[in-house]
Amino acid sequence: MKYNLPKLNLILIAISFVIIIIGFCLMVGEPSGATEYNPDIFSFRRITVGPMISLFGFVMMVFAILFKKRK
């Protein structure tokens, strides 16, 4: 099967996808319910680290798609 992108680009896209998933997993946690308040919803990991890792993954995804090997 012939792909339009070279193998290196596909590997970079897969790595970017994994980084995005890791960022979203870092944002997951216990919710704050109607009967109880969970202060962990404002933790540094959930509101800063997770989104920054996901953003890095999305930027890397654009780079992976546009990357062209020099000859």
C-alpha positions in Angstrom: 0.0 0.0 0.0 1.4 3.4 -1.0 0.9 6.4 1.4 1.3 10.0 0.5 3.5 10.7 3.5 6.9 9.1 4.1 7.4 6.6 6.9 9.2 9.1 9.1 6.2 11.5 8.9 3.8 8.6 9.9 6.0 7.8 12.9 6.1 11.4 14.0 2.3 11.6 13.7 1.9 8.5 15.8 4.2 9.9 18.5 2.3 13.2 18.4 -1.0 11.3 18.9 0.4 9.5 21.9 1.6 12.8 23.4 -1.9 14.3 22.9 -3.5 11.3 24.6 -1.0 11.6 27.6 -2.0 15.3 28.0 -5.7 14.5 28.0 -5.1 11.6 30.5 -3.3 14.1 32.8 -6.4 16.3 32.8 -8.7 13.5 33.9 -9.6 13.2 37.6 -12.4 13.0 40.1 -15.2 15.5 39.4 -16.7 18.0 41.8 -20.3 16.9 42.5 -23.4 18.7 43.5 -23.1 17.5 47.1 -19.4 17.7 47.7 -16.6 20.1 46.5 -13.4 18.6 45.2 -10.6 21.2 45.2 -8.4 18.9 43.1 -10.3 20.2 40.0 -8.0 23.2 40.1 -4.7 21.3 40.6 -1.6 22.4 38.7 -1.5 19.0 36.8 -5.1 19.4 35.6 -5.1 23.0 34.5 -1.5 23.6 33.5 0.6 20.5 32.8 -2.1 18.5 30.9 -3.1 21.3 28.5 0.5 22.3 27.8 1.5 18.7 27.0 -1.6 18.4 24.7 -0.8 21.7 23.0 2.8 20.5 22.4 1.3 17.3 20.9 -0.9 19.3 18.5 2.0 21.6 17.5 4.2 18.5 16.9 1.4 17.0 14.8 1.4 20.0 12.5 5.2 19.7 12.3 5.0 16.0 11.6 2.6 16.6 8.7 4.6 19.4 7.2 8.1 17.9 7.8 10.1 17.2 4.6 13.4 15.4 4.7 16.3 17.3 3.1 18.1 15.6 0.3 
